[in-house]
Amino acid sequence: MAVSIRPYTPADRAECLHLFTGNCPRYFDPAEQNLFETCLDRLDRGDIIHEQAEASQFYVLEEEEKVLACGGYYLTRDKSAAVMAWGMVHHLHHREGRGSALLQHRVDHLRKHYPDHQIRLDTSQHTYPFFERFGFQVTRRRKDGYGPGLDKVDMILPS
């Protein structure tokens, strides 16, 4: 099966929303759906994914013309960091390598085009071990940081 990673288009919106809802409530607090929809609204207008960003990119990973993962990044306005954003894989396809492929794609792109930017992300207590496998290190933990029972774990990828 051919897997491809390409930039998000507005035609991907429904499938990306499906990815989000399939990962609730274990990996995302349902209250975050409005934030994700706002991100997609911005992308659909050709804007950056975060209002405080300098630039951004958002990708989908598809297989047989079906979106099975999505995720992006944004660059901070002070040009010091690249922040991973909204990475997710279809809930029936976890642990099959798609999340790894999409994360590595984003890291490789950032290392090539923005080598002076520190790569950061935040995730939950359920997924931070995935990122540790790629070298990310925990810098902070906040109990219930996303909502009840969903801790927020901040991480960085050392240069």
Backbone as a chain_set.jsonl record, in Angstrom:
{"seq": "MAVSIRPYTPADRAECLHLFTGNCPRYFDPAEQNLFETCLDRLDRGDIIHEQAEASQFYVLEEEEKVLACGGYYLTRDKSAAVMAWGMVHHLHHREGRGSALLQHRVDHLRKHYPDHQIRLDTSQHTYPFFERFGFQVTRRRKDGYGPGLDKVDMILPS", "coords": {"N": [[0.834, -1.182, 0.0], [0.571, 2.162, -0.885], [1.789, 4.898, 0.808], [1.386, 8.32, 1.331], [2.549, 11.604, 2.099], [1.334, 14.78, 2.29], [0.648, 18.324, 1.772], [-2.073, 19.686, 3.647], [-5.41, 20.186, 2.407], [-8.485, 22.05, 1.945], [-10.359, 20.096, 1.243], [-9.748, 17.964, 2.841], [-10.816, 18.351, 5.303], [-13.164, 17.116, 6.594], [-12.293, 14.467, 6.976], [-10.107, 14.902, 8.667], [-11.388, 15.969, 10.918], [-12.792, 13.693, 11.631], [-10.658, 12.064, 12.398], [-9.918, 13.417, 14.725], [-12.252, 13.189, 16.413], [-12.341, 10.436, 16.7], [-10.217, 9.997, 18.353], [-10.932, 10.939, 20.788], [-12.177, 10.329, 24.053], [-9.664, 9.691, 24.934], [-7.122, 10.646, 23.918], [-7.45, 13.303, 23.251], [-9.103, 16.018, 24.788], [-12.581, 16.351, 24.566], [-13.444, 19.004, 24.648], [-11.502, 20.365, 23.291], [-12.123, 20.308, 20.637], [-13.26, 22.583, 19.42], [-11.021, 24.267, 19.264], [-9.431, 22.807, 17.473], [-11.098, 22.861, 15.218], [-11.031, 25.595, 14.715], [-8.367, 25.862, 13.988], [-8.447, 24.374, 11.575], [-10.267, 25.976, 10.183], [-8.717, 28.266, 9.813], [-6.68, 27.208, 8.195], [-8.236, 26.492, 5.979], [-8.802, 28.982, 4.964], [-6.397, 29.653, 3.996], [-4.602, 30.599, 5.784], [-2.26, 30.865, 8.569], [-1.796, 28.268, 11.08], [-1.925, 29.002, 13.738], [-2.675, 31.782, 15.7], [-0.599, 33.246, 16.816], [1.659, 32.757, 15.389], [4.497, 32.783, 13.176], [4.766, 31.459, 10.787], [3.417, 28.486, 9.22], [2.759, 24.967, 8.71], [0.768, 22.283, 7.587], [0.026, 18.893, 7.423], [-1.26, 15.956, 5.765], [-1.413, 12.445, 6.043], [-1.892, 9.989, 3.783], [-3.405, 6.988, 2.617], [-4.221, 4.915, 0.04], [-5.944, 6.936, -0.903], [-7.25, 7.747, 1.411], [-7.372, 9.674, 4.295], [-5.337, 9.071, 6.956], [-3.851, 10.117, 8.977], [-2.846, 13.202, 10.481], [-1.137, 16.324, 10.918], [0.838, 19.103, 11.997], [2.971, 21.994, 12.129], [4.039, 25.049, 13.692], [5.845, 28.119, 13.404], [7.306, 30.115, 15.847], [6.793, 33.607, 16.464], [9.063, 34.953, 17.358], [11.01, 33.598, 16.129], [12.4, 31.515, 17.329], [11.513, 28.961, 17.883], [10.008, 25.924, 16.68], [6.885, 24.592, 16.748], [5.26, 21.62, 17.218], [2.028, 20.636, 16.116], [-1.266, 19.469, 16.622], [-0.987, 16.669, 15.957], [-2.117, 13.532, 14.927], [-3.436, 10.2, 14.59], [-5.563, 7.962, 12.846], [-7.779, 6.272, 14.955], [-8.06, 3.5, 14.705], [-5.737, 2.749, 13.56], [-3.462, 3.034, 15.09], [-0.102, 2.484, 16.181], [0.984, 1.402, 13.862], [2.926, 2.566, 12.413], [2.343, 4.891, 11.015], [2.066, 7.317, 12.433], [4.7, 7.636, 13.251], [5.956, 7.969, 10.762], [4.802, 10.394, 9.895], [5.591, 12.164, 11.931], [8.403, 12.002, 11.68], [8.684, 13.034, 9.111], [7.924, 15.723, 9.524], [9.867, 16.553, 11.407], [12.246, 16.156, 9.928], [11.825, 18.016, 7.846], [11.782, 20.418, 9.305], [14.37, 20.419, 10.456], [15.898, 20.663, 8.153], [15.004, 23.082, 6.911], [14.726, 24.978, 8.937], [16.987, 25.102, 10.801], [17.925, 26.422, 13.076], [15.86, 26.646, 14.82], [14.329, 25.625, 17.824], [12.737, 22.544, 18.4], [9.577, 21.929, 19.597], [6.861, 20.547, 21.563], [3.596, 19.773, 22.877], [1.901, 17.28, 24.682], [-0.049, 14.437, 25.797], [-0.123, 12.433, 28.845], [-0.49, 9.937, 27.876], [0.731, 9.721, 25.408], [3.32, 10.742, 25.437], [5.514, 8.883, 25.713], [5.796, 7.873, 23.107], [6.918, 10.047, 21.707], [9.305, 10.293, 23.076], [10.756, 8.191, 22.048], [11.751, 9.274, 19.745], [13.596, 11.006, 20.615], [12.681, 13.261, 21.95], [12.442, 15.216, 24.925], [11.044, 15.426, 28.169], [9.966, 18.462, 29.568], [8.199, 19.653, 31.271], [5.346, 18.897, 33.287], [1.836, 18.971, 33.615], [-0.742, 18.31, 35.649], [-3.96, 17.34, 34.651], [-3.888, 19.211, 32.602], [-5.018, 19.504, 30.065], [-7.592, 18.856, 30.544], [-9.904, 17.198, 32.788], [-8.282, 14.352, 33.958], [-6.525, 14.28, 31.823], [-3.425, 14.887, 31.347], [-1.005, 17.487, 30.671], [1.943, 17.412, 28.886], [4.919, 18.916, 28.334], [7.458, 19.047, 25.85], [10.785, 18.92, 24.415], [12.944, 18.717, 21.555], [16.168, 17.982, 21.583], [18.931, 19.588, 19.914]], "CA": [[0.0, 0.0, 0.0], [1.352, 3.384, -1.0], [1.498, 5.947, 1.776], [1.957, 9.604, 0.927], [2.372, 12.74, 3.001], [1.19, 15.97, 1.44], [0.01, 19.429, 2.487], [-3.525, 19.7, 3.865], [-6.276, 21.029, 1.588], [-9.832, 22.093, 2.539], [-11.08, 18.844, 0.979], [-9.372, 17.003, 3.887], [-11.382, 18.784, 6.579], [-14.051, 16.134, 7.234], [-11.507, 13.326, 7.437], [-9.307, 15.337, 9.812], [-12.304, 16.028, 12.06], [-13.056, 12.303, 11.998], [-9.48, 11.621, 13.154], [-9.994, 14.024, 16.056], [-13.312, 12.598, 17.24], [-11.974, 9.057, 16.986], [-9.179, 9.983, 19.384], [-11.506, 11.483, 22.028], [-11.537, 11.274, 24.975], [-8.378, 9.182, 25.438], [-5.952, 11.426, 23.53], [-7.834, 14.716, 23.206], [-10.307, 16.36, 25.534], [-13.59, 16.797, 23.601], [-13.538, 20.467, 24.651], [-10.497, 20.899, 22.363], [-12.587, 20.24, 19.251], [-13.412, 23.95, 18.892], [-9.68, 24.752, 18.913], [-9.019, 22.131, 16.257], [-11.899, 23.405, 14.122], [-10.496, 26.932, 14.428], [-7.142, 25.608, 13.22], [-8.835, 23.993, 10.214], [-10.848, 27.175, 9.563], [-7.595, 29.114, 9.396], [-6.055, 26.546, 7.052], [-9.156, 26.57, 4.844], [-8.689, 30.355, 4.433], [-5.028, 29.853, 3.541], [-3.911, 31.312, 6.851], [-1.42, 30.029, 9.424], [-2.639, 27.486, 11.981], [-1.955, 29.555, 15.095], [-2.7, 33.248, 15.574], [0.646, 33.855, 17.278], [2.741, 32.125, 14.649], [5.145, 33.47, 12.061], [4.452, 30.644, 9.608], [3.003, 27.147, 9.632], [2.511, 23.961, 7.685], [-0.058, 21.199, 8.093], [0.108, 17.784, 6.487], [-2.049, 14.741, 5.943], [-0.838, 11.198, 5.562], [-2.994, 9.222, 3.209], [-3.155, 5.669, 2.063], [-5.346, 4.584, -0.838], [-6.779, 8.138, -0.969], [-7.944, 7.961, 2.667], [-6.531, 10.341, 5.275], [-5.199, 8.252, 8.156], [-3.131, 10.885, 9.995], [-2.6, 14.605, 10.148], [-0.343, 17.051, 11.901], [1.62, 20.194, 11.436], [3.831, 22.757, 13.03], [4.092, 26.479, 13.434], [7.055, 28.798, 13.837], [7.001, 31.234, 16.736], [7.123, 34.915, 15.877], [10.433, 35.36, 17.694], [11.865, 32.754, 15.29], [13.243, 30.664, 18.162], [11.011, 27.601, 18.031], [8.997, 25.303, 15.824], [6.015, 23.872, 17.673], [4.417, 20.608, 16.587], [0.628, 20.921, 16.42], [-2.392, 18.642, 16.196], [-0.625, 15.381, 15.38], [-3.041, 12.452, 15.298], [-3.572, 9.067, 13.678], [-6.86, 7.305, 12.966], [-7.735, 5.427, 16.155], [-7.946, 2.082, 14.354], [-4.441, 2.535, 12.918], [-2.343, 3.333, 15.98], [0.973, 1.479, 16.291], [1.259, 0.795, 12.557], [4.017, 3.305, 11.791], [1.925, 6.118, 10.322], [2.434, 8.453, 13.279], [6.158, 7.765, 13.166], [6.288, 8.523, 9.447], [4.405, 11.8, 9.84], [6.465, 12.927, 12.826], [9.738, 12.088, 11.082], [8.57, 13.959, 7.977], [7.924, 17.09, 10.05], [11.181, 16.823, 12.014], [13.221, 16.291, 8.836], [11.566, 19.294, 7.175], [12.221, 21.503, 10.188], [15.837, 20.379, 10.577], [16.467, 21.131, 6.893], [14.648, 24.457, 6.562], [14.782, 25.867, 10.106], [17.909, 24.402, 11.701], [18.169, 27.181, 14.307], [14.65, 26.629, 15.646], [14.145, 24.523, 18.759], [11.487, 21.837, 18.117], [8.829, 21.704, 20.839], [5.487, 20.072, 21.448], [2.944, 19.349, 24.103], [1.136, 16.062, 24.457], [-0.623, 13.925, 27.041], [0.59, 11.354, 29.528], [-0.682, 8.698, 27.11], [1.509, 9.681, 24.167], [4.687, 11.248, 25.51], [6.549, 7.872, 25.438], [5.994, 7.814, 21.653], [7.842, 11.114, 21.318], [10.616, 9.993, 23.669], [11.464, 7.286, 21.126], [12.37, 10.108, 18.717], [14.571, 11.869, 21.265], [12.082, 14.367, 22.692], [12.62, 15.153, 26.365], [10.02, 16.111, 28.965], [10.425, 19.664, 30.273], [7.203, 20.061, 32.254], [4.098, 18.132, 33.329], [0.748, 19.649, 34.33], [-1.874, 17.419, 35.882], [-5.229, 17.835, 34.109], [-3.576, 20.389, 31.792], [-5.953, 19.598, 28.943], [-8.926, 18.604, 31.079], [-9.881, 16.17, 33.825], [-7.693, 13.072, 33.597], [-5.674, 14.395, 30.643], [-2.293, 15.737, 31.724], [-0.266, 18.14, 29.595], [3.357, 17.155, 28.999], [5.707, 19.721, 27.399], [8.663, 18.336, 25.446], [11.653, 19.531, 23.421], [13.849, 17.824, 20.849], [17.504, 18.612, 21.572], [19.592, 19.702, 18.599]], "C": [[0.878, 1.246, 0.0], [0.864, 4.426, 0.0], [2.131, 7.225, 1.262], [1.652, 10.649, 1.992], [2.373, 13.973, 2.128], [0.577, 17.09, 2.274], [-1.512, 19.261, 2.556], [-4.202, 20.589, 2.827], [-7.655, 21.062, 2.25], [-10.65, 20.821, 2.303], [-10.795, 17.771, 2.033], [-10.081, 17.254, 5.207], [-12.213, 17.702, 7.285], [-13.262, 14.938, 7.76], [-10.636, 13.695, 8.637], [-10.176, 15.454, 11.068], [-12.653, 14.63, 12.548], [-11.88, 11.727, 12.798], [-9.554, 12.136, 14.589], [-11.035, 13.316, 16.922], [-13.016, 11.145, 17.58], [-10.928, 8.918, 18.079], [-9.636, 10.618, 20.691], [-12.205, 10.36, 22.779], [-10.155, 10.816, 25.445], [-7.211, 10.117, 25.145], [-6.214, 12.918, 23.421], [-9.066, 14.901, 24.066], [-11.336, 16.834, 24.508], [-13.749, 18.31, 23.54], [-12.532, 21.107, 23.703], [-10.976, 20.915, 20.916], [-12.758, 21.629, 18.649], [-12.068, 24.536, 18.482], [-9.195, 24.112, 17.618], [-9.8, 22.65, 15.053], [-11.427, 24.804, 13.743], [-9.207, 26.822, 13.627], [-7.497, 25.276, 11.771], [-9.483, 25.162, 9.474], [-9.742, 28.066, 9.014], [-6.913, 28.514, 8.165], [-6.921, 26.658, 5.807], [-9.136, 27.95, 4.19], [-7.293, 30.637, 3.889], [-4.183, 30.595, 4.545], [-3.0, 30.337, 7.608], [-2.278, 29.379, 10.508], [-2.751, 28.054, 13.385], [-1.817, 31.07, 14.994], [-1.413, 33.921, 16.029], [1.865, 33.282, 16.567], [3.272, 33.028, 13.544], [4.776, 32.774, 10.739], [4.019, 29.275, 10.106], [2.863, 26.246, 8.415], [1.68, 22.86, 8.336], [-0.126, 20.132, 7.012], [-0.972, 16.746, 6.773], [-1.234, 13.578, 5.401], [-2.009, 10.393, 5.028], [-2.488, 7.92, 2.62], [-4.408, 5.29, 1.288], [-6.404, 5.684, -0.814], [-7.631, 8.361, 0.278], [-6.964, 8.579, 3.662], [-6.525, 9.512, 6.559], [-4.418, 8.953, 9.261], [-3.016, 12.323, 9.523], [-1.757, 15.227, 11.246], [0.484, 18.116, 11.226], [2.566, 20.785, 12.445], [3.61, 24.226, 12.739], [5.386, 27.028, 13.996], [6.665, 29.98, 14.702], [7.479, 32.544, 16.112], [8.541, 35.371, 16.198], [11.48, 34.505, 16.976], [12.789, 31.838, 16.102], [12.795, 29.202, 18.175], [10.047, 27.221, 16.921], [8.188, 24.404, 16.749], [5.142, 22.896, 16.885], [2.973, 20.828, 17.03], [-0.301, 19.875, 15.818], [-1.999, 17.351, 15.483], [-1.576, 14.289, 15.858], [-3.125, 11.418, 14.18], [-4.947, 8.463, 13.901], [-6.784, 6.272, 14.083], [-7.641, 3.927, 15.856], [-6.584, 1.731, 13.75], [-3.272, 2.983, 13.776], [-1.352, 2.166, 15.942], [1.217, 0.721, 14.978], [2.315, 1.577, 11.777], [3.628, 4.609, 11.122], [2.279, 7.371, 11.131], [3.929, 8.705, 13.246], [6.57, 8.412, 11.847], [5.962, 10.009, 9.379], [5.274, 12.653, 10.75], [7.85, 13.086, 12.21], [9.748, 13.036, 9.888], [8.658, 15.411, 8.465], [9.28, 17.454, 10.645], [12.222, 17.028, 10.925], [13.061, 17.625, 8.118], [12.078, 20.457, 8.026], [13.739, 21.555, 10.32], [16.498, 20.94, 9.312], [16.234, 22.625, 6.676], [14.764, 25.458, 7.711], [15.727, 25.287, 11.153], [18.17, 25.134, 13.03], [16.964, 27.204, 15.238], [14.65, 25.406, 16.574], [12.789, 23.874, 18.452], [10.831, 21.475, 19.444], [7.473, 21.095, 20.523], [4.909, 19.91, 22.836], [2.019, 18.197, 23.748], [0.599, 15.571, 25.79], [0.266, 12.844, 27.659], [0.473, 10.041, 28.76], [0.263, 8.587, 25.918], [2.942, 10.166, 24.294], [5.752, 10.159, 25.308], [6.817, 7.678, 23.935], [7.036, 8.837, 21.225], [9.233, 10.902, 21.915], [11.423, 9.07, 22.761], [12.185, 8.05, 20.021], [13.371, 11.101, 19.314], [14.001, 13.061, 21.998], [12.243, 14.126, 24.186], [11.544, 15.967, 27.071], [10.643, 17.309, 29.669], [9.459, 20.09, 31.368], [5.985, 19.151, 32.14], [3.079, 18.923, 34.132], [-0.441, 18.712, 34.428], [-3.155, 18.092, 35.402], [-5.045, 19.079, 33.231], [-4.473, 20.586, 30.584], [-7.398, 19.461, 29.399], [-8.823, 17.5, 32.112], [-9.332, 14.832, 33.309], [-6.768, 13.1, 32.401], [-4.571, 15.418, 30.936], [-1.628, 16.328, 30.49], [1.227, 17.96, 29.864], [4.068, 17.967, 27.919], [7.022, 19.0, 27.116], [9.475, 19.173, 24.454], [12.494, 18.435, 22.769], [15.219, 18.501, 20.82], [18.11, 18.6, 20.184], [20.532, 18.549, 18.345]], "O": [[1.813, 1.361, 0.793], [-0.313, 4.783, 0.03], [3.275, 7.22, 0.809], [0.637, 10.584, 2.686], [3.286, 14.19, 1.331], [0.046, 16.841, 3.356], [-2.138, 18.754, 1.626], [-3.652, 21.611, 2.416], [-7.965, 20.176, 3.046], [-11.543, 20.509, 3.091], [-11.517, 16.777, 2.114], [-9.961, 16.454, 6.135], [-11.976, 17.412, 8.457], [-13.526, 14.451, 8.859], [-10.448, 12.873, 9.534], [-9.744, 15.079, 12.158], [-12.793, 14.408, 13.75], [-12.086, 10.99, 13.762], [-9.292, 11.402, 15.542], [-10.733, 12.891, 18.038], [-13.405, 10.671, 18.647], [-10.77, 7.846, 18.663], [-8.831, 10.817, 21.601], [-12.792, 9.492, 22.132], [-9.536, 11.487, 26.271], [-6.388, 10.362, 26.026], [-5.278, 13.715, 23.492], [-9.963, 14.058, 24.079], [-10.998, 17.649, 23.651], [-14.142, 18.851, 22.506], [-12.686, 22.274, 23.342], [-10.302, 21.477, 20.053], [-12.434, 21.833, 17.479], [-11.977, 25.227, 17.467], [-8.617, 24.786, 16.766], [-9.226, 22.855, 13.984], [-11.427, 25.156, 12.563], [-8.98, 27.596, 12.696], [-6.911, 25.836, 10.844], [-9.274, 25.325, 8.271], [-9.825, 28.556, 7.888], [-6.605, 29.226, 7.209], [-6.413, 26.89, 4.71], [-9.421, 28.077, 3.0], [-7.03, 31.727, 3.381], [-3.151, 31.164, 4.189], [-2.976, 29.141, 7.319], [-3.359, 29.874, 10.825], [-3.608, 27.615, 14.152], [-0.945, 31.576, 14.288], [-1.162, 35.067, 15.658], [2.976, 33.322, 17.097], [2.576, 33.916, 13.051], [4.514, 33.422, 9.726], [4.227, 28.937, 11.271], [2.851, 26.696, 7.269], [1.874, 22.544, 9.51], [-0.311, 20.434, 5.834], [-1.518, 16.674, 7.874], [-0.476, 13.711, 4.44], [-2.989, 10.149, 5.733], [-1.34, 7.78, 2.199], [-5.518, 5.338, 1.818], [-7.601, 5.411, -0.719], [-8.628, 9.082, 0.221], [-5.859, 8.07, 3.85], [-7.569, 9.281, 7.169], [-4.332, 8.434, 10.374], [-3.08, 12.616, 8.329], [-1.679, 14.711, 12.361], [0.787, 18.035, 10.035], [2.911, 20.177, 13.458], [3.075, 24.604, 11.696], [5.954, 26.478, 14.94], [5.79, 30.763, 14.332], [8.438, 32.575, 15.341], [9.157, 36.089, 15.41], [12.682, 34.668, 17.188], [13.844, 31.432, 15.614], [13.596, 28.307, 18.445], [9.376, 28.06, 16.32], [8.743, 23.556, 17.448], [4.385, 23.296, 16.001], [2.721, 21.167, 18.186], [-0.144, 19.458, 14.67], [-2.63, 16.984, 14.492], [-1.809, 14.144, 17.058], [-2.918, 11.717, 13.004], [-5.445, 8.452, 15.027], [-5.837, 5.488, 14.15], [-7.175, 3.167, 16.704], [-6.307, 0.566, 13.463], [-2.2, 3.283, 13.25], [-1.727, 1.019, 15.703], [1.606, -0.447, 14.985], [2.569, 1.281, 10.609], [4.502, 5.366, 10.701], [2.738, 8.367, 10.571], [4.373, 9.853, 13.218], [7.427, 9.294, 11.82], [6.756, 10.796, 8.864], [5.655, 13.761, 10.373], [8.411, 14.182, 12.217], [10.721, 13.762, 9.68], [9.38, 16.225, 7.887], [9.785, 18.551, 10.408], [13.003, 17.978, 10.99], [14.051, 18.291, 7.816], [12.73, 21.369, 7.517], [14.324, 22.638, 10.297], [17.53, 21.608, 9.388], [17.155, 23.352, 6.301], [14.888, 26.66, 7.474], [15.307, 25.009, 12.276], [18.594, 24.509, 14.003], [17.054, 27.739, 16.343], [14.94, 24.291, 16.141], [11.799, 24.58, 18.263], [11.426, 20.815, 20.296], [7.003, 21.122, 19.386], [5.628, 19.911, 23.836], [1.439, 18.148, 22.664], [0.78, 16.235, 26.811], [1.257, 12.41, 27.073], [1.267, 9.126, 28.981], [0.562, 7.482, 25.465], [3.718, 10.019, 23.35], [6.817, 10.469, 24.774], [7.939, 7.357, 23.542], [7.943, 8.515, 20.457], [10.231, 11.295, 21.312], [12.649, 9.165, 22.716], [13.129, 7.531, 19.424], [13.926, 11.935, 18.6], [14.754, 13.814, 22.616], [12.189, 12.989, 24.656], [11.18, 17.056, 26.628], [11.702, 17.2, 30.287], [9.844, 20.806, 32.292], [5.634, 18.692, 31.053], [3.395, 19.477, 35.185], [-1.065, 18.366, 33.425], [-3.409, 19.258, 35.703], [-5.951, 19.906, 33.133], [-4.667, 21.713, 30.129], [-8.317, 19.905, 28.711], [-7.75, 16.922, 32.29], [-9.853, 14.261, 32.351], [-6.267, 12.053, 31.99], [-4.756, 16.626, 30.794], [-1.679, 15.75, 29.405], [1.717, 18.312, 30.937], [3.853, 17.742, 26.729], [7.628, 18.417, 28.015], [8.93, 20.021, 23.747], [12.722, 17.374, 23.35], [15.407, 19.488, 20.109], [17.835, 17.711, 19.379], [21.165, 18.49, 17.292]]}, "num_chains": 1, "name": "protein.A"}
